[in-house]
Amino acid sequence: MAERTAEIKRKTKETDITLSLSLDGDGQFDVTTGIGMLDHMLEQLAKHGRFDLRIKAVGDIDRDTHHLTEDIGIVLGQAFDQALGDRRGITRFGDAIVPLDETLALVAIDLSGRPHADVALEFDRDLIGELPTENLWHLLESFAKEGRMTLHVRLLAGANDHHRAEAVFKALARALRAAVSLDPAAAGDVPSTKDVL
């Protein structure tokens, strides 16, 4: 089996990002974005998805965290798309419902090759740490688009904004783990009647 890995670099006038990803890792991570809450969410993704993830990112966060958060979503999506290759043998679909104390998050994914994001997030505060909550929605949308996947996210319960965000990223991790997993019954087939994803 070919290694399912990716290395992506993106440099613009606003951001400079280097990312490496292994889909078949054991949850090792080294994430530095300069935005503590964003680091925490990406670490949850790596740990609970059992992906090896390294991200070194700098950007114009003295102005706003929007550019850096969006570009990390772009690069992360590109890395998943690259690591999946032609998507032969994958399970394709994944979903997870994850609790975190009073919070309950649902994420469903189809690695269909067709980008779509339906992300319903509600937060009480504008910021979690120094991360604007609206940027979480934008990161997930950019990730789905560049990862060529359909992504649905719902918060089913919750009172604490930190818990809400963390439960979403843990659910995303578990759903991705299921979707990227190799299906032994598929024998390397593309999981589509079109024979292409």
Protein Blocks (a to p, Z undefined) as FASTA:
>chain_A
ZZdddddddddfkbccdddddfklnhiacddehpaklmmmmmmmmmmnopacdddddddk
llomklmmmmmmmmmmmmmmmmnmnopoiaoiacddddehjbccddddddehpacddddd
ddfbfbehjacfklmmmmmmmmmmmnopadddddfbdjbfklmmmmmmmmmmmmmmmmmp
ccfklnopacbfklpZZ
